[in-house]
Amino acid sequence: MRINLKILMGNYKYIELSITKMLDFLEILSRKFPDKFKDVSEVKRIVKNYDVFYDIAKRKFKDYILIPHEPSDMLRGRILFDKVKLIKDNHDRKIGLIFDKSVKLKDIVEALNSLGLEVNIVETNI
């Protein structure tokens, strides 16, 4: 399977995965970045409760859910994700994930490759 990894303005990285692939991806990231456990567990909570968070986001007219961060984690570089986007296309449910700009592209590509995904890197100005 081929996936687009978009590099957004400001060096943020963005991917979209199905719920099951995202949970597998988060498991890999939790092993790869044990010091960033808070971010991974927060995104897992959002993914596992997809319908609840989707309804709340739509009621508030929000496209993205911000991941809460503590200032001490920011200073220590323990931030992995910036935002989560919940996407529904007909009956397909997907998760869009925006990584923090400090996360290296190589680390994301390695984690996606270990899932058996082929990564296509797309640079965008949006």
TAMO-V800237 format. One record per residue. N is the residue number from 1. RES is the residue in one small letter. SS is DSSP state (H for helix, E for strand, C for the rest). PHI is phi in radians with two decimals (NA if undefined). PSI is psi in whole degrees, -180 to 180 (NA if undefined). Layout:
BEGIN
n,res,ss,phi,psi
N,RES,SS,PHI,PSI
N,RES,SS,PHI,PSI
END
This chain:
BEGIN
n,res,ss,phi,psi
1,m,C,NA,142
2,r,E,-1.87,138
3,i,E,-2.29,143
4,n,E,-1.59,129
5,l,E,-1.91,111
6,k,E,-1.64,136
7,i,E,-1.78,113
8,l,C,-1.58,170
9,m,C,-1.01,138
10,g,C,1.57,8
11,n,C,1.18,27
12,y,C,-1.43,147
13,k,E,-1.97,144
14,y,E,-2.37,134
15,i,E,-2.34,158
16,e,E,-2.21,130
17,l,E,-2.41,159
18,s,E,-1.21,167
19,i,H,-1.07,-45
20,t,H,-1.16,-42
21,k,H,-1.13,-37
22,m,H,-1.14,-41
23,l,H,-1.11,-40
24,d,H,-1.12,-41
25,f,H,-1.10,-41
26,l,H,-1.15,-34
27,e,H,-1.09,-43
28,i,H,-1.11,-43
29,l,H,-1.15,-35
30,s,H,-1.17,-31
31,r,H,-1.35,-35
32,k,H,-1.31,-34
33,f,C,-2.19,74
34,p,H,-1.14,-24
35,d,H,-1.36,-10
36,k,H,-1.88,35
37,f,H,-1.08,-38
38,k,H,-1.05,-45
39,d,H,-1.12,-45
40,v,H,-1.10,-43
41,s,H,-1.18,-34
42,e,H,-1.17,-42
43,v,H,-1.19,-38
44,k,H,-1.04,-42
45,r,H,-1.08,-42
46,i,H,-1.16,-43
47,v,H,-1.15,-43
48,k,H,-1.18,-28
49,n,C,-1.93,44
50,y,H,-0.89,-53
51,d,H,-1.08,-40
52,v,H,-1.12,-49
53,f,H,-1.18,-34
54,y,H,-1.11,-46
55,d,H,-1.09,-43
56,i,H,-1.11,-45
57,a,H,-1.09,-42
58,k,H,-1.20,-37
59,r,H,-1.12,-33
60,k,C,-1.61,6
61,f,C,0.99,42
62,k,C,-1.92,138
63,d,C,-1.57,-30
64,y,E,-2.13,150
65,i,E,-1.90,121
66,l,E,-1.36,140
67,i,C,-1.50,124
68,p,C,-1.22,136
69,h,C,-2.24,145
70,e,C,-1.55,143
71,p,H,-1.00,-35
72,s,H,-1.15,-35
73,d,H,-1.18,-37
74,m,H,-1.11,-44
75,l,H,-1.16,-33
76,r,H,-1.54,-2
77,g,C,1.31,33
78,r,C,-1.72,22
79,i,C,-1.73,130
80,l,C,-1.97,-40
81,f,E,-2.11,151
82,d,E,-1.84,-52
83,k,E,-2.51,161
84,v,E,-2.19,137
85,k,E,-2.06,129
86,l,E,-1.76,123
87,i,E,-2.11,132
88,k,E,-2.13,119
89,d,E,-2.04,105
90,n,C,0.96,-106
91,h,C,-1.86,-2
92,d,E,-1.42,133
93,r,E,-2.01,124
94,k,E,-2.23,162
95,i,E,-2.09,128
96,g,E,-1.77,133
97,l,E,-2.20,123
98,i,E,-1.80,119
99,f,E,-1.43,154
100,d,C,-1.12,151
101,k,C,-1.19,-15
102,s,C,-1.39,-14
103,v,C,-1.31,132
104,k,C,-1.35,140
105,l,H,-1.01,-41
106,k,H,-1.03,-41
107,d,H,-1.15,-40
108,i,H,-1.17,-44
109,v,H,-1.09,-43
110,e,H,-1.07,-42
111,a,H,-1.15,-41
112,l,H,-1.19,-39
113,n,H,-1.12,-35
114,s,H,-1.20,-17
115,l,C,-1.49,-4
116,g,C,1.50,19
117,l,C,-1.71,140
118,e,E,-1.62,128
119,v,E,-1.78,129
120,n,E,-1.94,115
121,i,E,-1.55,125
122,v,E,-2.15,123
123,e,E,-1.65,132
124,t,C,-2.31,156
125,n,C,-1.77,8
126,i,C,-1.65,NA
END
